Each structure stands twice: as C-alpha cells, then as structure tokens.
Amino acid sequence: MNDYQINDSDIADGKAMAAVSYLGLIGFLVAYLTSKENRYVLYHCQQSLVLVFAWFISGFIMLLGVIPIIGLIIMVLFWLFIGIPLVVFLIIGIVNAAGGNV
C-alpha cells in the first residue's frame, strides 16, 4: 500500500466511491468527478477505466456475431476468453475497492 502513497484516511473516506468507479463509464465519471483529491479513489478509477475500455472494444468484437457461422464461433470464443475474465476482473475490483485493498 505504501507504494502508492495512500494513507488510511483516504481509504476510509473513499471505499464507496472506489467501488462505484467499477460500475461502467457513468460510475467511473461519478467517482472521478466527486473524488479527484482522494488517491485511493483515483487508483481504482484508473483500474476501472481499463475495464471500461476493454468492454468498449469488446462491443465491436460482438458486431462480428452477425456473420453466419464464423460469427457464432467468434462469439463463443469471445465469451470464453474475454467476456468471462472481464466479469471476474470487475467483481475482483469491486471487492478490493470495498475492502480497502490496493
């Protein structure tokens, strides 16, 4: 925790907003705009922004699903190797943010 220069008061004050930051683009914006000065929230905003971009890019991959047979194969492989891990990372992020972990 000391690597990021985050003190205990930032963690105590920012747990809720850090967890909110993982709720998509709107959650990121709400957490970032309301808690710019809290280093703990900013850390989790950075982490959630990576997930938001990954979901955004994955939306374009999902457009390939309209291709008859190849699209179905791409969709199945996408959910196995990208979709499920993104959901797992999202859950891990929320649990760590609410638990006070960096």
Residue pairs with C-beta under 8 A, 6 or more apart in sequence:
1 102
3 102
4 39
4 43
4 102
5 39
6 39
6 40
6 43
6 102
10 38
10 39
10 40
10 41
11 40
11 100
12 100
13 38
13 40
14 35
14 38
14 40
14 41
14 44
15 40
15 97
15 98
15 99
15 100
16 98
17 30
17 31
17 34
17 35
17 38
17 41
18 31
18 40
18 41
18 43
18 44
18 45
18 97
18 98
19 44
19 94
19 97
19 98
20 27
20 30
20 31
21 27
21 28
21 30
21 31
21 32
21 41
21 44
21 45
21 47
21 48
21 97
22 28
22 44
22 47
22 48
22 51
22 90
22 93
22 94
22 97
24 52
24 55
25 52
27 48
28 45
28 48
28 49
28 52
31 41
31 44
31 45
31 48
32 41
32 42
32 45
35 41
35 42
36 42
40 102
43 102
44 93
44 96
44 97
47 93
48 93
51 86
51 89
51 90
51 93
54 82
54 86
55 86
58 78
58 82
58 83
58 86
61 74
61 78
61 82
62 75
62 78
64 70
64 71
64 74
64 75
65 71
65 72
65 74
65 75
67 74
96 102
